[in-house]
């Protein structure tokens, strides 16, 4: 084995056409050498790379022939000829066996043009250390996209720390976010770092940031501005280096108009905004997602059963679709799922929901969706939460927030 194989190297010309590649790398991704040589670098990466002129390294996923993808760090060196003319690139793939992507990212298995543009935009954003706000309905994959941006960024070697903002009351905000020192309050028998300190060097993901109270928003604003904080009970401030990605299923522009969200905080967490479309707006992706989920369970689905799934609107989006297929797979003892398996008495498949005449106002009003779900579930909050594709606790908090009478 020569040094190229030892170091997992790829040699390209200036146009990123592969001229030589480690045989071990070719074998690992399941290609023959002749299938790689002469192809663009994009063929074996999960995202298009247009130019390496200014890059010394980048993070991407190596794409195998069978569809598996492997996280890697690519170190880039320019190649020059005897006349000092730039001729190409020497690219080293590192951390060869580090992480294999699981079906966590099947939400991005897409043929939809709009979704492809969103992923391309996310790839560009990942390379720049700016704040990102991801919006979309419950179950569309906001947290998955946030993790995907982190893994494709230069911070991927460090931690991705997720904070569920809707689950943190005002009284616990500072201790959860900033941590506390021993003796800071009754029961603080030892020091504990907060979420921002744990995320130092990595990414801090603020899930459901729109659910924070105005009091908590003010405290968060100070940190976002300065990246400095003090643990409860401390007399010295600390500074951290974190990237902030936020997500919400609310329209924050409307929330600002209502006085529920601070303008200054919005513009600091929203340097770039990415909105994920609901599954009903990209139904051509349903077969891709369904087949990806079922293949992990060694099951297949008939065309007529797939047609039934595609006719449904899936208001809980990919989360609801995944949960439904998990249930169907448990009770279907066959290798092939057919229409009758979708109506199993143990499987919740709300066919009436797709027959309702939903107005445009309904789609954009979370309160109305919750009220309608509670009516359909006859006041059963667990059934309504399942219908909406959210947890029971989240539904309970939103019922209190909107002051909905059951």
ZARO-48685 format. One record per residue (C-alpha): x, y, z. Coordinates in steps of 0.25 Angstrom, whole numbers, padded with zeros to 4 digits, always signed. Layout:
REM residues N
XYZ;...
//
This chain:
REM residues 406
+0000+0000+0000;+0006+0014-0004;+0005+0027+0004;-0008+0031-0004;-0015+0019+0002;-0009+0021+0015;-0014+0035+0016;-0027+0034+0009;-0024+0044-0002;-0032+0050-0014;-0025+0057-0025;-0033+0066-0034;-0031+0077-0044;-0035+0091-0042;-0049+0088-0047;-0050+0077-0036;-0049+0066-0046;-0044+0053-0039;-0030+0049-0045;-0026+0039-0034;-0032+0034-0021;-0027+0024-0010;-0031+0010-0014;-0036+0007+0001;-0045+0019+0000;-0051+0014-0014;-0053+0000-0007;-0059+0006+0005;-0070+0014-0003;-0073+0002-0011;-0069+0007-0025;-0059+0002-0035;-0047+0011-0038;-0052+0014-0053;-0065+0019-0047;-0058+0030-0039;-0047+0035-0048;-0051+0046-0057;-0064+0049-0049;-0066+0062-0041;-0063+0062-0026;-0078+0064-0024;-0080+0049-0028;-0075+0044-0015;-0080+0056-0006;-0094+0059+0000;-0094+0073-0005;-0088+0081-0017;-0074+0087-0015;-0073+0098-0025;-0059+0104-0022;-0048+0100-0012;-0039+0113-0015;-0041+0119-0002;-0043+0107+0007;-0032+0100+0015;-0042+0089+0020;-0057+0086+0020;-0067+0077+0027;-0076+0068+0018;-0081+0054+0017;-0074+0043+0008;-0085+0037+0000;-0085+0022-0003;-0090+0015-0015;-0101+0008-0006;-0106+0021-0001;-0099+0021+0013;-0092+0033+0017;-0080+0035+0026;-0076+0048+0033;-0062+0053+0030;-0052+0065+0031;-0046+0068+0018;-0032+0075+0018;-0029+0083+0005;-0015+0086-0001;-0013+0093-0014;-0004+0086-0024;+0005+0094-0033;+0014+0090-0045;+0029+0094-0047;+0025+0108-0052;+0017+0110-0039;+0004+0110-0047;-0008+0105-0039;-0012+0091-0045;-0021+0085-0035;-0024+0080-0021;-0019+0069-0011;-0030+0066-0002;-0029+0057+0011;-0041+0050+0017;-0039+0049+0032;-0047+0042+0043;-0050+0030+0034;-0058+0022+0043;-0064+0033+0051;-0079+0034+0049;-0089+0027+0040;-0102+0035+0037;-0114+0027+0042;-0129+0029+0038;-0129+0041+0047;-0127+0049+0034;-0138+0042+0025;-0146+0055+0026;-0136+0061+0016;-0138+0049+0006;-0144+0058-0005;-0148+0060-0019;-0155+0073-0016;-0149+0085-0023;-0152+0095-0011;-0146+0085-0001;-0133+0083-0010;-0131+0098-0010;-0133+0099+0005;-0122+0088+0007;-0113+0095-0002;-0115+0108+0005;-0113+0101+0019;-0100+0095+0013;-0095+0109+0010;-0099+0115+0023;-0092+0103+0031;-0079+0108+0026;-0081+0122+0032;-0082+0125+0047;-0095+0133+0047;-0108+0131+0055;-0119+0123+0048;-0134+0122+0051;-0141+0110+0046;-0156+0111+0045;-0167+0101+0041;-0179+0093+0046;-0177+0082+0057;-0171+0069+0052;-0164+0075+0039;-0150+0073+0044;-0145+0086+0050;-0136+0080+0060;-0131+0070+0050;-0127+0081+0040;-0120+0089+0052;-0112+0076+0055;-0109+0075+0040;-0104+0089+0039;-0095+0086+0052;-0089+0074+0046;-0086+0081+0033;-0079+0092+0040;-0065+0094+0045;-0071+0093+0059;-0075+0078+0057;-0063+0073+0065;-0070+0080+0077;-0083+0078+0084;-0097+0080+0079;-0105+0084+0091;-0120+0085+0090;-0129+0093+0099;-0144+0091+0099;-0148+0105+0102;-0163+0102+0104;-0159+0093+0116;-0151+0103+0124;-0159+0112+0134;-0154+0126+0137;-0150+0122+0151;-0140+0112+0145;-0135+0119+0133;-0122+0124+0138;-0118+0111+0145;-0121+0103+0133;-0115+0112+0123;-0103+0118+0131;-0101+0108+0142;-0099+0110+0157;-0088+0110+0168;-0088+0101+0180;-0097+0108+0191;-0104+0117+0181;-0117+0113+0186;-0123+0102+0195;-0120+0089+0189;-0108+0093+0181;-0098+0083+0188;-0089+0084+0176;-0085+0093+0164;-0092+0090+0151;-0089+0096+0137;-0101+0102+0129;-0104+0099+0115;-0096+0110+0109;-0084+0106+0116;-0085+0091+0111;-0087+0096+0097;-0074+0104+0097;-0067+0103+0084;-0079+0096+0078;-0094+0099+0075;-0105+0103+0084;-0119+0099+0078;-0131+0107+0084;-0143+0098+0081;-0156+0105+0081;-0150+0119+0084;-0163+0125+0082;-0169+0119+0095;-0159+0127+0104;-0165+0138+0113;-0161+0152+0111;-0154+0151+0124;-0145+0140+0119;-0144+0146+0106;-0137+0158+0112;-0127+0149+0119;-0124+0142+0107;-0122+0155+0099;-0111+0159+0108;-0104+0146+0106;-0106+0146+0090;-0100+0160+0090;-0087+0158+0098;-0086+0142+0099;-0083+0145+0113;-0090+0140+0125;-0089+0138+0140;-0093+0125+0148;-0103+0127+0159;-0095+0130+0171;-0082+0134+0164;-0076+0147+0164;-0068+0146+0151;-0073+0145+0137;-0069+0135+0127;-0068+0136+0112;-0072+0125+0102;-0071+0123+0087;-0084+0117+0082;-0092+0117+0070;-0107+0119+0072;-0117+0112+0064;-0132+0114+0068;-0145+0107+0063;-0159+0111+0065;-0173+0106+0060;-0178+0120+0062;-0178+0132+0053;-0169+0141+0061;-0172+0153+0052;-0187+0152+0057;-0182+0149+0071;-0174+0162+0071;-0186+0170+0066;-0194+0164+0078;-0183+0168+0088;-0180+0153+0091;-0166+0153+0085;-0155+0164+0086;-0151+0171+0073;-0136+0172+0077;-0135+0157+0080;-0141+0153+0067;-0131+0161+0059;-0120+0155+0067;-0124+0140+0065;-0129+0142+0051;-0117+0146+0042;-0122+0135+0033;-0136+0129+0033;-0139+0115+0027;-0153+0110+0026;-0156+0096+0025;-0169+0093+0016;-0179+0083+0022;-0180+0069+0017;-0193+0072+0010;-0186+0082+0001;-0175+0071-0004;-0183+0059-0005;-0174+0053-0016;-0164+0051-0004;-0174+0042+0003;-0170+0029-0004;-0155+0032-0002;-0157+0034+0013;-0166+0022+0014;-0157+0013+0007;-0145+0018+0015;-0152+0015+0028;-0158+0002+0024;-0144-0003+0019;-0138-0002+0033;-0150-0011+0037;-0147-0021+0026;-0161-0018+0020;-0167-0013+0007;-0180-0007+0003;-0190-0009-0008;-0193+0002-0018;-0207+0003-0014;-0204+0004+0000;-0193+0015-0003;-0204+0022-0011;-0213+0023+0002;-0201+0029+0010;-0199+0039-0001;-0214+0044-0001;-0213+0047+0014;-0209+0061+0018;-0200+0057+0030;-0202+0069+0039;-0192+0064+0048;-0182+0063+0037;-0170+0053+0036;-0171+0051+0051;-0186+0046+0050;-0182+0038+0037;-0171+0031+0044;-0179+0028+0057;-0190+0022+0048;-0181+0013+0040;-0174+0008+0053;-0188+0004+0058;-0192-0003+0045;-0178-0010+0045;-0181-0016+0059;-0195-0022+0056;-0192-0026+0041;-0186-0040+0042;-0183-0040+0027;-0171-0035+0019;-0180-0027+0010;-0190-0016+0016;-0203-0015+0008;-0215-0006+0010;-0222-0015+0020;-0210-0014+0029;-0212+0001+0030;-0226+0000+0036;-0221-0010+0047;-0230-0008+0059;-0218-0005+0068;-0212+0005+0058;-0217+0020+0059;-0220+0025+0045;-0229+0037+0045;-0236+0036+0032;-0246+0047+0036;-0236+0057+0037;-0232+0057+0023;-0247+0060+0019;-0248+0072+0027;-0249+0085+0019;-0237+0093+0025;-0236+0108+0023;-0223+0115+0020;-0226+0122+0034;-0226+0108+0040;-0212+0104+0035;-0206+0117+0041;-0213+0117+0054;-0207+0107+0064;-0218+0110+0074;-0229+0106+0064;-0222+0093+0060;-0221+0090+0075;-0236+0093+0077;-0240+0085+0065;-0231+0073+0070;-0237+0073+0083;-0251+0073+0077;-0248+0061+0069;-0242+0054+0081;-0254+0058+0089;-0245+0065+0099;-0235+0053+0100;-0221+0061+0101;-0213+0049+0098;-0221+0046+0086;-0220+0060+0081;-0205+0061+0084;-0203+0049+0075;-0212+0055+0064;-0204+0068+0064;-0191+0061+0065;-0186+0066+0078;-0183+0061+0092;-0194+0061+0103;-0186+0071+0111;-0184+0081+0099;-0199+0080+0096;-0202+0083+0111;-0193+0095+0111;-0200+0101+0099;-0214+0099+0104;-0209+0107+0116;-0203+0117+0107;-0215+0119+0098;-0224+0118+0110;-0232+0108+0103;-0244+0102+0111;-0247+0087+0109;
//
